[in-house]
Amino acid sequence: MNRLVLGLCLVLLWSTTNAQDSLRVVRPNGGEIFYTNRDSVIIVEWTGVADTTKVRLEYTVDNGATWQTLADSATGLRYDWKQKNPILATTYRIKALQFRRPTLQDDIKYQEHFSDVTDAAWSPDGTRVISAGTNAHVWYARTGVKIGQMDPAIGFRMNTVDWNVDGHTLVTGSTDSTAVLWEDTTFTKLRTFTKHFDELTIARFDVTGAYLATAARDNRGRLFQLSNGSLITTYTHARTLNDLRWNAQGTKIITCSDDNIGRVWNRGIGLPMQLTGHQVGLQQGCFSPDGTLAATAGGDATTRIWDVANGGALLHTLRDTDNEGMYAVTFTPDSRYVVTGMSDSLLILWDATTGARIRSFGGGKGRVTTVSVSQDGQFVAASYSDNNARVFNMATGALVRLLPHRQPVHLVKWSPEGGRVLTTSEDGTAAVWQIRDIVIQEDVSNGTFSIAPPPPASALISTTGDTVSIGDDFTVNVEMSNGLYLDIVKPNTVTVTVTYDGSIMDLKDRTVVASQRDSMGYAIVTLKPVPLPYVQGQLYSLPFKATLGADSVTRMRVTSALVDGAWTLVRIDTVSREILVRGQCRAGGVTRLYISDSARVRFAAFPIPAEKTLRIQASLLETGPTSVTMYDMFGRTVYSDVASSDEEKARTVERMIDVQQFPSGRYVLVLTTPTDRKVLLVVKD
């Protein structure tokens, strides 16, 4: 009994330990919203491995259909993702992968063929390979263990094979001029296609798995209905067909021939699109993945790009300066570029839109026979007649790996997941080469998160009200409330401008403001910048003295609020509350302004020589009768005027005095208000 309990404890302990050692994404893990410009760094965290273990981080925005790399070798159980023009989406997920570098033990060399291996294909799920030698073999791609084989008629051999997209049927093409459809687990023969008159060289399924296209040495291609084996149409050339390929949409076929002509055929019956202009036989042809372009490689040292979406017009002729024959061609997955393989072993990357040469990939010694680009566009693989295949970095041109055989290599094909390359050779072998790192374990975050633009932020700025008596000191506060999303857009400061009736309220603290008056005599005051709280808080506290009563009702209004440092615009609403000033100042027997200690009348004179005038300007503190009088040195009045009712209301007076009628000398200007008298000395030259 004790032994059983101990065993159970050990099992539980082992399970717990393994659970803790499982790689797991813990942040972000669903529901988070990260905002552009504000959340410039998204923290990604994972557990289940040592902090020194390297992991690859990837993200998807299309539910895992495609993944983009964040970091190739992140450590420390945390990665700070610094956003740079991220895609705005609500469907982000993070994947963490623990991996190891491939070794020679990860490469698989299949050696069950005893003759030239001319063709091979991956199963749709990448787990198996079919290869063609004297007969066709199916084997496991990870182990090289043979699963079964399909034999041609006695005395003949297999030239070509393909795996249908349905994952259940295979096709072989033989020197006996037939193609055969097989079931892929029992290797039962399902149907034979017998319309050719010479050995088959190419047999390819379309992307839908409903059609089979074949090419033979009888200078013809043929299209069959897979379901009943019926012949739909025949594609004819004057000389040998060197290549036949479907477009990615399964609607068109391109054929390339030694008769120097390429043709683009519709899947059904109809006249082909002629691609003419090559001077030496066409070796290979292909469509761009988006189906709009085609490229043909000729022995005349040119590759030509054709606009097959618009009648087959020739767009570019790609020619290398060494004038070498071009034998292989393919487009990159994004349809933007073309890679060509030369007779002198050179690979060249071209811009499909402009025809410009972008980059060369060198290092081989023989002719390039086939070329293939990885699904993510990062690598290009090529087979050579110098007994090797090579993989290059597409962005830099650097050689990533040499894939050696003992005899010339016929083909290279990337695996469906894009991490391995399949090659076949005249040395009687087919091989699977591990190019990318091998994933040990991986985890995808449980839920989606979002990257979005900052939401519209807003706040309310208000001024307080009060009830005071004339002559009282009181305070008006400027406050912020109702802050919305300010913590997201993260503003720094706000600069507030207020206006108020200076005849009713006199600002005592003039050290914190810059001010002016408008045409109606209202004070306009810009306050110094202050930090903007994210939710609510006081911005300013301004001291005033009440200078005009008689139950005067006024307000201090916010006219503008400039927010600095926010990642987006912040909408500011304003509210101002009433201030009631009671009582009257009746000094001198009339109702007047209560003059505060800090108040001053401003009175100035400015000569304008060009106009021979003297400008008089006065800013008053009160409303009431006001006069401007000018005396000469003998006390005689030479000029006198009184303020109009509008000027008294605005508390500003301005006059232009024509002084050319006055003789040179000294003059005295006197400004008289109900409670004050200002004197200026004026000298005329």
C-alpha positions in Angstrom: 0.0 0.0 0.0 2.8 2.4 0.9 4.6 1.6 -2.3 1.4 2.5 -4.3 1.0 5.8 -2.5 4.7 6.6 -3.2 4.2 5.8 -6.9 1.2 8.1 -7.1 3.1 10.9 -5.5 6.0 10.4 -8.0 3.5 10.6 -10.9 1.9 13.7 -9.5 5.3 15.3 -9.0 6.5 14.5 -12.5 3.3 15.9 -14.0 3.6 19.1 -12.0 7.2 19.5 -13.0 6.4 19.0 -16.7 3.5 21.5 -16.5 5.9 24.1 -15.1 8.4 23.4 -17.8 5.9 24.0 -20.6 6.5 27.2 -22.6 3.6 29.5 -22.0 2.8 33.1 -23.1 1.5 35.0 -20.1 1.5 38.6 -21.4 -0.3 39.9 -23.3 -2.9 37.2 -23.1 -6.1 38.6 -24.4 -8.4 41.6 -24.0 -5.6 44.3 -23.7 -5.8 47.4 -25.9 -2.5 49.1 -26.8 -2.6 52.5 -28.3 -0.3 53.8 -31.0 2.1 56.6 -30.1 1.3 56.2 -26.4 2.0 52.5 -25.7 5.1 52.7 -27.8 6.3 49.5 -26.0 4.3 46.4 -25.5 5.7 44.0 -22.9 5.7 40.4 -23.9 6.4 37.8 -21.2 6.6 34.0 -21.1 7.3 31.2 -18.6 8.2 27.6 -18.6 11.8 27.8 -19.7 15.0 29.1 -18.2 15.6 32.8 -18.5 18.7 32.0 -20.6 16.7 30.0 -23.1 16.3 31.7 -26.5 12.8 31.8 -27.9 11.4 33.1 -31.1 8.5 35.5 -30.8 5.9 36.0 -33.5 2.6 37.8 -33.9 -0.4 37.3 -36.2 -3.3 39.6 -37.0 -5.2 37.1 -39.2 -6.0 34.2 -36.8 -2.7 32.5 -37.4 -2.9 32.3 -41.2 0.4 34.2 -41.3 3.0 35.0 -38.6 5.5 37.8 -38.5 8.7 37.6 -36.4 9.1 40.0 -33.4 12.3 38.6 -32.1 14.4 35.7 -33.3 16.4 35.0 -30.1 14.7 36.6 -27.1 15.9 35.8 -23.6 15.1 36.8 -20.0 11.4 35.7 -20.1 10.5 39.2 -21.3 10.7 41.2 -24.6 9.9 44.9 -25.0 8.1 45.2 -28.3 8.8 48.7 -29.7 6.1 49.5 -32.2 7.0 51.0 -35.5 4.0 51.8 -37.7 2.0 48.8 -36.4 -1.0 47.4 -38.1 -4.2 48.6 -36.5 -6.2 45.5 -35.6 -8.2 43.8 -32.8 -7.0 40.3 -33.7 -3.4 40.3 -32.5 -2.0 37.1 -30.9 1.5 36.2 -29.7 3.4 33.0 -30.3 6.5 31.9 -28.4 8.7 29.1 -29.8 11.6 27.3 -28.2 13.9 26.0 -31.0 17.3 24.6 -31.7 19.6 24.9 -34.6 19.5 22.1 -37.2 22.3 19.5 -37.4 23.4 17.0 -40.0 21.3 14.4 -38.2 18.1 16.4 -39.1 18.8 15.9 -42.9 17.2 12.9 -44.5 18.7 11.2 -47.6 16.5 8.7 -49.3 18.6 6.0 -51.0 16.0 3.3 -52.0 16.1 4.4 -55.7 18.9 2.8 -57.8 18.6 5.1 -60.8 18.4 8.8 -61.6 15.7 10.5 -59.4 14.1 12.9 -61.9 11.1 14.3 -59.9 9.6 14.5 -56.5 6.7 16.2 -54.6 5.7 16.9 -51.0 2.4 15.7 -49.6 0.2 18.7 -48.8 0.8 18.3 -45.0 4.6 18.0 -45.5 4.9 14.6 -43.8 5.6 12.5 -46.9 7.4 12.6 -50.2 6.9 10.9 -53.5 9.9 10.6 -55.7 10.4 9.2 -59.2 13.2 6.9 -60.4 12.7 3.7 -62.3 9.6 3.5 -60.1 7.8 5.9 -57.8 8.4 5.7 -54.0 6.5 7.2 -51.1 8.5 7.8 -47.9 8.3 9.7 -44.6 10.0 13.1 -44.9 11.2 13.0 -41.2 12.7 9.6 -41.2 13.3 8.5 -44.8 11.4 5.3 -44.1 9.8 3.9 -47.2 6.0 3.5 -47.1 5.4 2.0 -50.5 6.0 2.2 -54.3 4.3 2.3 -57.6 5.7 0.5 -60.6 5.4 1.4 -64.3 4.8 -1.2 -67.0 7.7 -3.7 -67.5 10.6 -2.1 -69.4 9.6 1.5 -68.7 10.5 4.0 -66.0 8.8 6.9 -64.1 9.7 10.4 -65.2 7.3 12.7 -63.2 5.2 12.6 -60.1 2.8 14.9 -58.2 0.7 14.9 -55.1 -2.9 16.1 -55.3 -4.0 18.9 -53.0 -6.7 16.5 -51.6 -3.9 14.6 -49.9 -5.3 11.3 -51.0 -4.3 10.8 -54.6 -1.0 10.7 -56.6 -0.1 10.8 -60.2 2.9 9.3 -62.0 4.0 9.9 -65.6 6.0 7.2 -67.4 8.1 6.5 -70.5 5.3 4.3 -71.7 3.4 7.5 -72.6 0.7 7.1 -69.8 -0.1 8.9 -66.6 -1.6 6.9 -63.8 -3.7 8.1 -60.8 -3.1 6.2 -57.6 -4.6 6.1 -54.1 -1.9 7.3 -51.7 -2.1 4.7 -48.8 -2.8 1.4 -50.5 -1.2 2.5 -53.8 -4.1 1.2 -55.7 -4.3 2.2 -59.4 -7.4 4.4 -59.9 -7.2 5.5 -63.5 -4.9 5.6 -66.5 -4.6 8.5 -68.9 -3.5 7.2 -72.4 -3.8 10.0 -75.0 -0.1 10.8 -75.5 2.1 9.3 -78.2 5.5 9.5 -76.5 7.0 9.4 -73.0 5.5 11.8 -70.4 7.8 14.4 -68.9 5.5 16.5 -66.8 2.2 15.7 -64.8 0.7 18.4 -62.6 -2.5 18.7 -60.6 -4.3 22.1 -60.5 -4.9 23.9 -57.3 -8.4 22.6 -57.0 -7.4 19.0 -57.4 -10.0 18.5 -60.2 -7.8 18.6 -63.3 -4.5 17.1 -64.5 -2.2 18.7 -67.0 0.5 16.6 -68.7 3.3 17.2 -71.2 5.1 14.6 -73.3 7.8 14.3 -75.9 5.2 14.3 -78.6 5.3 18.1 -78.5 1.9 18.2 -76.9 0.3 19.1 -73.6 -3.0 17.7 -72.5 -5.7 18.6 -70.0 -7.8 15.8 -68.3 -10.9 15.9 -66.1 -9.7 14.0 -63.1 -13.1 12.6 -62.0 -13.8 10.7 -65.2 -10.4 10.7 -67.0 -11.8 12.5 -70.1 -9.5 14.6 -72.3 -10.6 18.2 -72.3 -8.1 19.8 -74.7 -4.7 19.4 -76.2 -1.9 22.0 -76.2 0.3 21.8 -79.3 3.8 23.1 -80.2 6.0 22.5 -83.2 8.9 21.2 -81.1 9.6 19.6 -77.6 7.7 21.0 -74.6 10.3 21.9 -71.9 7.9 23.2 -69.2 4.2 23.3 -68.3 2.8 25.0 -65.2 -0.5 26.1 -63.7 -1.2 29.5 -62.4 -2.0 29.7 -58.7 -5.7 30.3 -59.4 -6.0 27.0 -61.5 -7.5 28.9 -64.5 -4.5 29.1 -66.9 -1.5 27.0 -68.1 1.7 28.2 -69.5 3.7 26.0 -71.9 7.3 26.6 -73.0 8.9 24.9 -76.1 12.0 24.6 -78.1 10.1 26.2 -80.9 11.0 29.6 -79.2 7.3 30.2 -78.3 5.5 30.4 -75.0 1.8 30.0 -74.9 -0.8 30.8 -72.2 -3.9 28.6 -72.4 -7.2 28.9 -70.7 -8.2 25.8 -68.7 -11.1 25.2 -71.1 -11.1 25.2 -74.9 -9.9 28.4 -76.7 -7.0 30.0 -78.6 -3.9 30.5 -76.6 -2.1 33.8 -75.8 1.2 33.8 -77.8 4.4 34.9 -76.1 6.8 35.5 -78.9 10.2 37.1 -79.2 12.7 34.6 -77.8 15.4 33.6 -80.3 16.4 30.3 -78.7 14.1 27.7 -77.1 12.2 28.5 -73.9 13.4 26.4 -71.0 11.0 27.4 -68.2 8.0 29.6 -67.6 5.8 30.5 -64.7 3.0 32.8 -63.5 3.2 35.4 -60.8 1.3 34.3 -57.6 -1.3 37.0 -58.2 -1.8 35.7 -61.8 -1.3 39.0 -63.5 2.2 38.4 -65.0 4.1 35.5 -66.6 7.9 35.0 -67.0 9.7 32.9 -69.6 13.4 32.0 -69.5 15.1 31.3 -72.9 18.4 30.0 -74.1 18.9 33.3 -75.9 20.2 34.8 -72.6 16.9 36.6 -71.8 14.0 36.3 -69.4 10.9 38.1 -70.5 8.0 39.4 -68.4 4.6 39.4 -69.9 1.3 41.1 -68.9 -1.0 38.1 -69.2 -3.8 40.0 -67.4 -4.0 42.4 -70.4 -3.4 40.4 -73.6 0.1 39.2 -73.0 2.0 42.4 -73.8 5.8 42.2 -73.3 6.7 44.4 -70.3 10.5 43.8 -69.8 13.3 41.9 -71.3 15.8 40.9 -68.6 19.3 40.4 -70.0 22.6 39.7 -68.0 25.7 41.5 -69.2 27.6 38.2 -69.5 25.0 37.1 -72.2 24.6 33.7 -70.6 21.5 31.5 -71.2 18.7 31.6 -68.7 17.4 28.2 -67.7 15.3 28.7 -64.6 12.8 31.3 -63.5 10.3 31.9 -60.6 8.5 34.8 -59.0 8.7 35.7 -55.3 5.5 35.1 -53.3 4.5 38.8 -53.3 4.7 38.9 -57.2 7.1 41.9 -56.9 10.3 40.2 -58.0 11.6 37.5 -60.4 14.6 35.2 -59.8 16.4 33.8 -62.8 19.0 31.0 -63.0 21.8 31.2 -65.5 23.9 28.8 -67.5 27.0 30.1 -65.7 25.5 29.2 -62.2 24.5 32.8 -61.4 21.2 33.7 -59.7 19.8 37.2 -60.3 16.9 39.0 -58.5 15.0 41.4 -60.7 12.2 43.9 -60.0 9.2 42.6 -61.9 7.7 46.1 -62.2 10.7 48.1 -63.5 12.9 45.3 -64.9 15.8 46.6 -62.8 18.5 44.2 -61.6 18.5 44.1 -57.7 21.0 41.5 -56.6 23.1 38.5 -57.6 23.6 35.2 -55.8 26.9 33.4 -56.8 29.1 30.6 -55.8 28.2 27.7 -58.1 30.1 26.3 -61.0 27.4 24.6 -63.2 24.2 25.5 -64.8 21.2 26.4 -62.7 18.4 23.8 -63.3 15.6 24.9 -61.0 15.0 27.8 -58.5 12.4 28.1 -55.7 11.7 30.9 -53.2 10.5 30.2 -49.6 6.9 31.1 -48.8 7.9 34.0 -46.7 10.3 35.4 -49.3 13.4 35.2 -47.0 15.3 32.4 -48.8 15.9 31.3 -52.4 17.1 27.8 -53.2 18.5 26.6 -56.5 19.7 23.3 -58.0 22.9 23.1 -60.1 24.6 20.8 -62.5 27.7 21.0 -60.3 26.3 18.3 -58.0 25.0 20.8 -55.4 21.9 22.7 -54.4 22.3 26.0 -52.6 20.2 28.2 -50.3 20.7 32.0 -50.2 19.5 34.8 -48.0 17.2 36.8 -50.3 17.9 40.1 -48.5 21.7 39.9 -48.4 22.7 37.5 -51.1 24.7 35.5 -48.6 25.0 31.7 -48.9 23.0 30.1 -46.1 23.7 26.4 -46.8 25.3 24.1 -49.4 23.3 21.0 -50.1 25.7 18.4 -51.7 25.0 15.4 -54.0 27.4 13.2 -55.9 25.8 14.0 -59.3 23.9 16.9 -60.9 20.8 18.0 -59.0 17.5 18.1 -60.8 15.2 20.1 -58.6 14.6 22.0 -55.3 11.2 22.4 -53.6 10.4 24.1 -50.3 8.2 22.1 -47.9 4.7 23.3 -47.2 5.7 24.8 -43.8 8.7 26.5 -45.4 11.5 25.0 -43.2 12.9 22.3 -45.4 14.1 21.8 -48.9 13.6 18.7 -51.1 16.2 17.8 -53.7 16.6 15.1 -56.3 19.8 14.0 -58.1 21.2 11.8 -60.8 23.1 10.1 -58.0 20.0 8.0 -57.3 19.0 9.9 -54.1 16.4 12.3 -53.0 17.1 14.4 -49.9 15.2 16.6 -47.3 17.4 19.3 -45.9 16.5 21.1 -42.7 17.1 24.8 -43.3 15.3 26.6 -40.6 15.5 26.1 -36.8 13.6 23.1 -35.3 10.8 24.0 -32.9 11.0 22.1 -29.7 7.8 23.5 -28.2 5.5 26.5 -28.7 2.6 28.4 -27.2 0.1 30.9 -28.5 -1.5 33.5 -26.3 -5.0 32.5 -25.1 -6.9 35.5 -26.5 -6.5 38.3 -28.9 -5.4 41.9 -28.1 -5.7 45.1 -30.0 -3.5 47.9 -31.3 -5.6 51.0 -31.9 -5.2 54.7 -32.4 -5.6 56.8 -29.2 -9.3 57.4 -28.4 -10.6 61.0 -28.3 -9.6 62.6 -25.0 -11.5 65.4 -23.3 -11.8 67.4 -20.1 -13.9 70.1 -18.5 -12.2 73.3 -17.3 -14.4 75.5 -15.1 -14.0 78.7 -13.0 -15.5 79.1 -9.6 -18.1 81.7 -8.6 -18.7 83.8 -5.4 -20.7 86.5 -3.7 -18.6 89.3 -2.3 -18.9 93.0 -1.4 -17.2 95.9 -3.1 -13.6 96.2 -1.8 -13.4 92.6 -0.7 -10.5 90.4 -1.6 -11.6 87.0 -3.0 -10.3 84.1 -5.0 -11.4 82.5 -8.3 -10.2 79.0 -8.9 -9.6 77.4 -12.3 -10.3 73.7 -12.0 -10.3 70.6 -14.3 -12.7 67.7 -14.0 -14.3 65.0 -16.1 -10.9 63.9 -17.6 -11.5 61.2 -20.2 -8.6 59.1 -21.7 -6.1 61.6 -20.6 -4.1 58.8 -19.0 -3.8 57.3 -22.5 -2.8 60.3 -24.5 -0.6 61.5 -21.6 -0.6 65.4 -22.0 2.1 67.3 -20.2 0.8 70.8 -19.5 -2.1 73.1 -20.2 -2.0 76.9 -20.8 -5.2 78.6 -20.0 -6.4 82.1 -21.2 -9.2 83.8 -19.3 -11.1 87.0 -19.7 -13.0 89.1 -17.1 -14.5 92.6 -16.6 -11.6 94.7 -15.2 -14.0 97.3 -14.0 -15.6 94.8 -11.6 -12.6 92.6 -10.7 -9.0 93.7 -10.3 -6.3 90.9 -10.4 -3.9 91.5 -7.5 -1.3 88.9 -8.4 0.3 90.2 -11.6 3.4 88.0 -11.4 1.8 84.9 -12.9 0.2 86.4 -16.0 0.6 88.2 -19.3 -2.4 90.4 -20.0 -4.0 92.8 -22.4 -7.3 94.5 -22.8 -9.8 94.1 -25.7 -11.7 96.9 -27.4 -14.4 96.8 -24.7 -12.0 97.1 -21.9 -12.1 93.5 -20.8 -8.9 92.0 -19.5 -7.4 89.0 -21.4 -5.0 87.1 -19.3 -2.8 84.2 -20.3 -1.8 82.1 -17.3 1.5 80.3 -17.0 1.5 76.5 -18.1 0.7 74.0 -15.4 0.5 70.2 -15.3 -2.8 68.8 -16.5 -4.2 66.1 -14.2 -5.6 63.0 -15.8 -9.0 63.0 -13.9 -9.6 66.2 -11.9 -7.7 68.8 -9.9 -7.1 72.5 -9.4 -5.1 74.4 -12.1 -4.9 78.0 -10.8 -6.0 80.1 -7.8 -6.3 83.8 -8.7 -6.6 86.6 -6.1 -9.0 89.5 -7.0 -10.4 92.6 -5.4 -14.0 93.6 -6.1 -13.9 97.2 -7.5 -17.5 97.8 -8.7 -20.6 96.8 -6.8 -24.3 97.7 -7.2 -25.1 94.0 -7.4 -22.9 93.6 -10.4 -23.0 90.0 -11.9 -19.9 88.9 -13.8 -17.9 85.9 -14.6 -14.3 84.9 -15.3 -14.5 82.9 -18.6 -12.0 80.5 -20.1 -11.4 81.5 -23.7 -8.8 78.9 -24.6 -6.9 76.0 -23.2 -3.8 74.8 -25.1 -2.7 71.2 -24.2 0.9 70.4 -24.8 2.6 66.9 -25.1 -0.6 64.8 -25.9 -0.4 62.1 -28.6 -3.7 63.3 -30.0 -6.0 66.3 -29.7 -7.7 66.9 -26.4 -11.2 68.5 -26.5 -11.7 71.1 -23.8 -15.2 72.1 -22.6 -15.6 75.1 -20.3 -18.0 76.3 -17.6 -17.9 79.7 -15.8 -19.9 80.4 -12.7 -21.4 83.7 -11.6 -19.6 86.2 -9.3 -22.0 88.7 -7.6 -20.5 92.0 -6.2 -22.8 93.9 -3.8 -22.5 97.4 -2.4 -21.4 100.8 -3.9 -18.5 103.2 -3.5 -19.9 106.7 -3.2 -16.8 108.7 -2.4 -17.2 112.3 -3.5 -21.0 111.9 -3.6 -21.1 109.9 -6.8 -21.1 106.2 -7.5 -17.6 105.2 -8.7 -15.1 102.5 -9.0 -13.4 101.2 -5.8 -9.8 101.9 -6.5 -7.5 99.1 -5.3 -4.1 99.7 -4.0 -2.5 98.0 -7.0 -4.5 99.9 -9.6 -2.9 102.5 -11.8 -4.1 104.9 -14.5 -2.0 104.7 -17.6 -1.4 108.0 -19.5 1.1 108.5 -22.3 1.9 110.8 -25.2 3.7 109.8 -28.5 4.9 112.3 -31.0 4.5 111.4 -34.7 6.9 113.7 -36.6 5.8 112.6 -40.1 2.2 113.7 -39.4 3.2 116.6 -37.1 0.8 115.2 -34.5 0.9 114.1 -30.9 -0.9 110.9 -30.0 -2.5 110.8 -26.5 -3.5 107.4 -25.0 -5.1 106.8 -21.6 -6.3 103.6 -19.9 -8.7 104.3 -17.1 -9.7 102.4 -14.0 -13.2 103.8 -13.6 -16.2 104.9 -15.6 -17.0 108.7 -15.3 -16.4 112.1 -16.7 -12.8 112.3 -18.1 -11.0 115.2 -19.8 -7.7 115.9 -21.5 -6.3 119.5 -21.3 -3.1 120.9 -22.7 -1.5 124.1 -21.2 1.4 126.3 -22.3 4.0 127.5 -19.8 1.9 130.6 -19.1 -1.1 128.5 -18.0 -3.1 129.2 -21.0 -5.3 126.4 -22.4 -4.2 125.5 -25.9 -6.2 122.2 -26.2 -9.1 120.6 -24.3 -11.5 117.7 -24.9 -13.7 115.3 -22.9 -14.2 111.6 -23.3 -17.3 110.4 -25.0 -19.8 108.1 -23.3 -18.5 105.1 -25.3 -15.0 106.0 -24.2 -16.1 106.3 -20.6 -17.7 102.9 -20.8 -14.6 101.3 -22.4 -12.4 103.2 -20.0 -10.0 104.2 -22.9 -9.2 107.6 -24.4 -7.1 108.3 -27.5 -6.6 111.7 -29.2 -4.5 113.0 -32.1 -3.5 116.6 -31.4 -2.3 118.8 -34.3 0.8 120.5 -32.8 2.1 122.3 -35.9 0.0 125.3 -34.9 1.8 125.5 -31.5 5.1 127.4 -31.2 8.2 125.5 -29.9 8.4 125.2 -26.2 7.2 123.3 -23.2 3.6 122.2 -22.6 1.7 120.4 -19.9 -0.9 117.6 -20.6 -3.4 116.9 -17.8 -5.7 113.8 -17.6 -8.6 114.4 -15.2 -10.9 111.6 -13.9 -13.5 111.6 -11.1 -10.8 110.3 -8.6 -7.5 110.9 -10.2 -5.3 113.5 -12.1 -2.3 112.6 -14.3 0.2 115.2 -15.6 2.7 114.8 -18.6 5.4 117.3 -19.7 5.6 117.7 -23.5 8.4 119.5 -25.3 8.1 120.7 -28.9 11.3 121.5 -30.8 
